[in-house]
Amino acid sequence: MSERGLRIHELRASAGGTSILKGIDLVVEPGRVHALMGPNGSGKSTLAFSLTGHPGFKVESGSVTLDGIDLLAIPPDKRAKAGLFLSFQYPAAIPGVKVANFLFAARQALHPGDLPPAKFRALLLEKMDLLDMDPSFMGRYLNDGFSGGEKKRLEMLQLAMLSPKYAVLDETDSGLDVDALRAVGESVNAMRASEQGKDTGFLIITHYPRILQYVKADVVHIMIDGRIVKEGDADLAQRIEREGYDTIREEISQIA
């Protein structure tokens, strides 16, 4: 039996001819939360986009498997069907497309015919209640006029409705105030506590450890200049908060 997990080995990737990822090794296990931290420009979002098959990023070498499936050998839509989810840093607004219709179409694309409209609506209301979201969200246009916090809450709803095996949250805490950040953290925790979400593996990509005050990370990875240079438990995130990334850079230079 193939080993479970989102398994990244020696991944190297570039954008516009510039090398960005320089050999990434990382394993996200089912039901565990991994936090990937690093300064701006370290390659965190490049990793997220490379995993999902964004055409602007070229994988030069290495491997990525999801529960044994070779992700790099299949197109982006099939990566989503295999169980990979990406939460964007800046979700796009789509005026004219209602939230409920969008979520139904997305669910049908991943799980064709598994839920008739009535059962889908019941599940949607159940998940919105779980995430403490107002049912009026269903009739609004996708992210149109949404606050930053509302956009991120909606992405958590998408996550709950699509039930992926592995979720990559790319700087979900970006631009959020304290109340919105707490709400997103509570949403992630509520999903993880549910029957459908308890086995989902999370890779939370962030610059600051703020979101980790609300979502406890099992493992913290530090990325600098396209490489993961240090790993530890949740205390490592707090060390970054106190000392910054320069301390880690100094440690790396002394080892080198």
Buried (B, 14 or more C-beta within 10 A) or exposed (E): EEEBBBBBBEBBBBBEEEEBBBEBBBBBBBEBBBBBBBBEEBBBBBBBBBBBBBEEBBBEEBBBBBBEBEBBEBEBEEBBBBBBBBBBBEBEEEEEBBBBBBBBEBBEEBEEEEBEEEEBBEBBEEBBEBBEBEEEBBEBBBBBEBEBBBBBBBBBBBBBBBBBBBBBBBBBBBBBEEEBBBBBBBBBBBBBEBEBBEBBBBBBBBBEBBBBBBBEBBBBBBBBBBBBBBEBEBEBBBBBBEEEBEEBBEEBEEEE
